[in-house]
Amino acid sequence: MAALGDRMPPIVNKAAALFAIVVGFLIAAEGYRTGSGWIILAGVAALGIGLALLALKISRRNRGA
């Protein structure tokens, strides 16, 4: 099992990031389809959170190199 020094196993962080990216894209697409700016903004925010989590995961992995 992975070390729990980062509070979560690495696969959980990666899965959460990918989930946020997919959900954010779907929410933004639904907002575009309906023409709602607020829904688009919420989707872009979720997409940004997912990308930030993924970048954090990659930077932590590369920090040991």
N, C-alpha and C positions, 0 to 999 in steps of 0.2 A: 504494500500500500504506500502511497505517496506520503511524504512528510506533511504533517498538518500545521507546520509553522506559519503558513499563510492563511490559516483558518479554514480553507476549503481546498479539496484536492484540485489539481490543475484541470482535470476533465470537466469539473462542475463550472469553473470560470469560463472555459471555452464554450461549453454547451449553452450557458446563459448568454454569452455574447452572440453566438450564432442565432439563438432564439430571438433575442432582441432585434437583431438585424432583419431577420425574416418577418417578424411581426411588424416592425417599423415600416418596412417596405410595403407590406399589405395594407397597413392603415393609411399610409400616404397615397397609395394607389386608389383606395376607396374614397379618400377625400378628394382626389383629383376627379374621379368619376362622378361624384356628386356635386363637385364645385364648392366644397366647403373649405375655406382657408384654415379654420381651426383644426380640422381633422388632418389636413396636410401637415400643419405645424406639429401636431402631436406625433404623427408618423415620422417626421424628420427628427424630432427629439428622441424618439425611441431608437431610430437608426443611428443617431449620433452616440447614444449611450452604448449601444452594441459595438460600434466601431472603437469607442474609447476603451471598453473592456477588452476587446481583442488586441488593441495596441498595447495595453498594460500587460496582457498575457505574453505577448511577443517580447516586450522589453524585459520582463522578468526572466524569460528563458535565455535571452541574449546577455543578460547581466553576468551570468556565470562563465561566459566564454572569454 
